[in-house]
Amino acid sequence: MNPGAAGQATAWSAAPGPRGRGASSNEWRKRLEIVFFVAPALLLFAIFVVVPVVQAARFSVFRWNGLGPMENFVGLQNYVMALSDQIFQRSVTNNLTIAILSIAIQLPIGLLVALLLNRKFPGQTAMRVIVFVPYVLAEVVAGVIWKLLLQPQGGVNAFLETIGLDSFAKAWVGDPSVALWTVMGVLTWKYLGLAIVLLLAGLQGVPEELHEAASIDGASWWQSQRKITIPLLGPTIRTWAFLSMIGSLQLFDMVWILTRGGPDNATTTMATYLIRQGTERSQYGYASAVAIILFVISFILAGLFQAFVLNRDAGDDKPKQRRKKVSR
């Protein structure tokens, strides 16, 4: 073969022109694919999230009953009224209390149950299904059932009387001193299954070899869980805690069915307060201001949680990425 021809062929194959055009077209194709798949989701997000938020912000600066034209502009007066209202302040406190208690109660119980259900025993699958059933049950159905059980002549008090603990019988949803704790108990029963299932899924990713090595080194079962399992479940726990916090801030249906925010506003939440002001009192401008406040509180807490908690999981991958680059 002619060396000159071979060199010329090599030079032509190494020419940057065609390759540059091919890489550019591939890059544009990838971008178009991303736009094609993301655009429908962004469109739905804009229609059902962005537009309602903007509309609520617009309504919130008017005193409006939802029927006539919006002519009575009041500026930030609705926001001032909401933030200075003691009932609304109590609703914010109740939401934050429920969010904290949900994590503090459901996390240890869910982790313990998940660790037990992760072990092999007869009826393991059936127990997993039973634990998850309350979460699958519709909120309306679960709320109506519990409302009937918690009546003064309901099943809970009847059971207490049967086992000789009739002194503990109460008007569970009618006594302001215990109503919030009663709602918290029902919420724990309802949503504990989600925590257990997520933690069980996280446990499947923990290598069994680590437990075997720890057992060979003389570690007990509890030491193995505390030093190996729980740290490796960190991302799953943080994700569940985020979902639990957001759900607690937006809590409405279960509270509305059980107590409608009563008695004496003992269980009112921001969502029940919003609905009561809007639909029952026809103060839609004021209710829109409350909705914007709820949105801002949720957005701020979600942002703080993302910045200081969830970012730890993203940060854990950076050293690995750097090591890969160095190895290359």
C-alpha positions in Angstrom: 0.0 0.0 0.0 1.2 3.5 -0.8 2.3 5.2 2.5 1.3 8.6 1.2 -2.2 7.4 0.5 -2.4 5.8 3.9 -1.3 9.0 5.5 -3.8 11.0 3.5 -6.6 8.6 4.5 -5.6 8.9 8.2 -5.6 12.7 7.8 -9.1 12.7 6.3 -10.4 10.4 9.0 -9.0 12.7 11.7 -10.5 15.8 10.1 -12.7 17.6 12.8 -15.3 19.0 10.4 -17.7 16.0 9.9 -17.2 14.8 13.4 -18.0 18.2 14.9 -21.2 18.3 12.9 -22.2 14.8 14.0 -21.5 15.6 17.7 -23.5 18.8 17.3 -26.5 17.1 15.8 -26.4 14.4 18.5 -26.4 17.1 21.1 -29.4 18.8 19.6 -31.2 15.5 19.3 -30.7 14.8 23.0 -32.0 18.3 23.9 -35.1 17.8 21.7 -35.7 14.4 23.4 -35.5 16.0 26.8 -37.9 18.8 25.7 -40.3 16.2 24.2 -40.5 14.1 27.4 -40.4 17.0 29.9 -42.7 19.4 28.2 -46.0 17.6 29.0 -45.1 17.4 32.7 -44.1 21.1 32.7 -47.3 22.0 31.0 -49.4 20.1 33.5 -47.4 21.6 36.4 -48.0 25.1 35.0 -51.7 24.5 34.5 -52.5 22.8 37.8 -49.8 24.5 40.1 -48.4 27.7 38.8 -51.6 29.2 37.4 -53.7 28.4 40.6 -51.0 29.9 42.8 -50.9 33.1 40.6 -54.7 33.3 40.7 -54.8 32.8 44.5 -52.2 35.6 44.9 -54.4 37.8 42.7 -57.5 37.0 44.7 -55.7 37.5 48.0 -55.4 41.3 47.6 -59.2 41.8 47.2 -62.1 41.5 49.6 -64.2 39.1 47.5 -67.1 36.8 48.2 -66.5 34.7 45.1 -69.6 35.9 43.2 -69.4 39.5 42.1 -66.5 41.4 40.4 -63.3 42.0 42.3 -63.4 45.7 43.0 -62.6 46.1 46.7 -58.8 46.2 46.6 -57.4 45.8 50.1 -53.7 45.1 49.4 -52.0 43.2 52.1 -54.8 43.6 54.6 -55.9 40.0 54.3 -52.4 38.7 55.1 -52.2 41.0 58.2 -55.6 39.7 59.4 -54.6 36.1 58.9 -51.3 36.4 60.6 -52.8 38.3 63.6 -55.7 35.8 64.0 -55.2 33.6 67.0 -57.1 30.7 65.4 -54.9 30.8 62.4 -51.8 31.0 64.6 -53.1 27.9 66.5 -53.6 26.1 63.2 -50.0 26.7 62.2 -48.9 25.4 65.6 -51.1 22.3 65.2 -49.6 21.6 61.8 -46.0 21.9 63.0 -46.9 19.8 66.1 -48.3 17.1 63.9 -45.3 17.2 61.6 -42.9 16.8 64.5 -44.9 14.1 66.2 -45.3 12.2 63.0 -41.6 11.9 62.5 -40.9 11.3 66.2 -43.5 8.6 66.6 -43.6 6.9 63.2 -39.9 6.7 62.6 -38.9 4.5 65.5 -42.0 2.3 65.3 -41.7 2.0 61.5 -38.0 1.2 61.8 -38.6 -1.5 64.4 -41.4 -3.1 62.5 -39.5 -3.0 59.2 -36.5 -4.7 60.9 -38.7 -7.4 62.2 -40.6 -7.9 58.9 -37.3 -8.1 57.1 -36.5 -11.3 58.9 -37.6 -14.7 57.6 -40.6 -16.2 59.4 -43.9 -18.0 58.5 -46.6 -15.5 57.3 -44.1 -12.8 56.5 -45.8 -11.7 53.3 -49.3 -11.7 55.0 -47.9 -9.5 57.8 -46.5 -7.0 55.2 -49.8 -6.8 53.5 -51.7 -6.3 56.8 -49.3 -3.5 57.8 -49.8 -1.7 54.5 -53.6 -2.0 54.3 -54.4 1.1 56.4 -52.4 3.3 54.1 -54.2 1.9 51.0 -57.6 2.5 52.6 -59.2 5.8 51.4 -59.0 8.7 53.9 -62.8 9.1 53.8 -63.5 5.5 54.6 -60.8 5.4 57.4 -62.0 8.7 58.8 -65.7 7.6 59.0 -64.8 4.3 60.6 -62.7 5.9 63.3 -65.2 8.6 63.9 -67.8 5.9 64.7 -65.3 4.0 66.9 -64.4 7.1 68.8 -67.9 8.2 69.7 -68.8 8.2 73.5 -70.8 5.0 72.9 -68.4 3.7 70.2 -66.2 0.7 70.0 -63.2 2.2 71.7 -65.0 3.0 74.9 -66.9 -0.3 74.8 -63.6 -2.2 74.5 -62.1 -0.2 77.5 -65.2 -1.1 79.6 -65.0 -4.7 78.6 -61.4 -5.1 79.9 -62.1 -3.1 83.0 -60.5 0.2 82.0 -63.8 2.2 81.8 -62.1 5.0 83.8 -60.1 5.8 80.7 -63.2 6.1 78.5 -63.5 9.6 77.0 -65.2 11.7 74.4 -62.1 11.2 72.2 -63.0 13.7 69.5 -65.1 15.9 71.7 -62.7 16.7 74.5 -60.3 19.6 73.6 -57.6 18.3 75.9 -57.3 14.9 74.0 -58.7 15.6 70.6 -55.4 16.5 68.9 -53.7 13.4 70.4 -56.6 11.3 69.2 -56.2 12.6 65.7 -52.4 12.0 66.0 -53.1 8.4 66.9 -55.4 7.9 63.9 -52.8 9.5 61.6 -50.1 7.2 63.0 -52.3 4.1 62.3 -53.1 5.4 58.8 -49.7 6.4 57.5 -47.3 4.1 59.5 -47.6 1.6 56.7 -45.9 4.0 54.2 -42.9 4.4 56.5 -42.6 0.6 57.0 -42.8 -0.2 53.2 -40.2 2.5 52.3 -37.9 1.3 55.1 -38.4 -2.3 53.9 -37.4 -1.3 50.4 -34.3 0.4 51.8 -33.4 -2.7 53.7 -33.3 -4.7 50.5 -30.3 -2.6 49.4 -28.3 -3.4 52.5 -25.7 -6.1 51.6 -26.1 -9.2 53.7 -22.3 -9.7 53.5 -21.9 -6.7 55.9 -24.0 -8.4 58.5 -22.2 -11.7 58.1 -18.8 -9.9 58.5 -20.0 -8.1 61.6 -21.3 -11.3 63.1 -17.9 -13.0 62.5 -16.3 -10.1 64.2 -18.5 -10.7 67.3 -21.1 -8.0 66.8 -24.6 -8.6 68.2 -27.8 -8.3 66.1 -28.5 -4.9 67.7 -25.0 -3.6 67.1 -25.2 -4.7 63.5 -28.4 -2.8 63.0 -27.1 0.3 64.8 -23.7 0.4 63.1 -24.6 -0.9 59.6 -28.3 -1.0 58.8 -29.5 2.3 60.2 -26.7 4.4 58.7 -27.2 2.8 55.2 -30.9 3.6 55.6 -30.1 7.3 55.9 -31.3 8.4 52.4 -34.5 6.4 52.7 -35.3 7.9 56.2 -34.6 11.4 55.0 -36.8 11.0 51.9 -39.7 9.6 54.1 -39.3 12.4 56.6 -39.6 15.0 53.8 -42.8 13.4 52.5 -44.2 13.1 56.1 -43.4 16.8 56.8 -45.1 18.0 53.6 -48.1 15.8 54.1 -48.5 17.1 57.7 -48.4 20.7 56.5 -51.2 20.0 54.0 -53.3 17.8 56.3 -57.0 18.3 55.7 -59.2 15.3 54.9 -58.7 13.1 58.0 -59.0 16.1 60.4 -62.1 17.4 58.6 -63.9 14.0 58.8 -63.0 13.4 62.4 -63.4 16.8 64.1 -63.9 19.5 61.4 -61.1 21.3 63.3 -62.9 21.3 66.6 -63.7 21.1 69.4 -62.9 24.7 70.2 -60.3 24.8 67.4 -58.2 22.2 69.2 -57.5 20.3 66.0 -57.8 23.0 63.4 -55.1 23.0 60.7 -54.2 25.6 58.0 -56.2 23.6 55.4 -59.3 23.3 57.6 -59.1 27.0 58.5 -58.7 27.9 54.8 -61.8 25.8 53.8 -63.9 27.2 56.7 -63.1 30.8 55.7 -63.7 30.2 52.0 -66.6 27.8 51.6 -68.5 28.4 54.8 -68.0 32.2 55.2 -67.6 33.1 51.5 -64.4 35.1 52.2 -62.6 33.9 49.2 -60.1 36.7 49.1 -59.2 36.1 52.7 -59.0 32.3 52.1 -56.7 32.9 49.1 -54.4 34.9 51.4 -54.3 31.9 53.8 -53.6 29.6 50.9 -50.6 31.7 49.8 -49.3 31.7 53.4 -49.6 27.9 53.5 -47.8 27.7 50.2 -45.0 30.0 51.4 -44.6 28.1 54.7 -44.5 24.8 52.9 -42.0 26.1 50.3 -39.7 27.5 52.9 -39.6 24.4 55.0 -39.2 22.2 51.9 -36.3 24.4 50.8 -34.6 24.3 54.2 -35.0 20.5 54.4 -33.6 20.2 50.9 -30.6 22.5 51.7 -29.6 21.0 55.1 -30.9 17.4 55.0 -31.5 16.0 51.5 -28.4 17.6 50.0 -26.3 15.2 52.2 -27.4 12.4 49.9 -26.3 14.3 46.8 -23.1 15.3 48.5 -22.2 11.7 49.2 -21.8 11.0 45.4 -19.4 13.8 44.8 -16.3 12.1 46.2 -17.1 9.0 44.2 -17.4 11.1 41.0 -14.1 12.8 41.7 -12.4 9.4 42.2 -13.8 8.1 38.9 -12.5 11.2 37.1 -9.0 10.8 38.7 -8.9 7.1 37.8 -9.7 7.9 34.2 
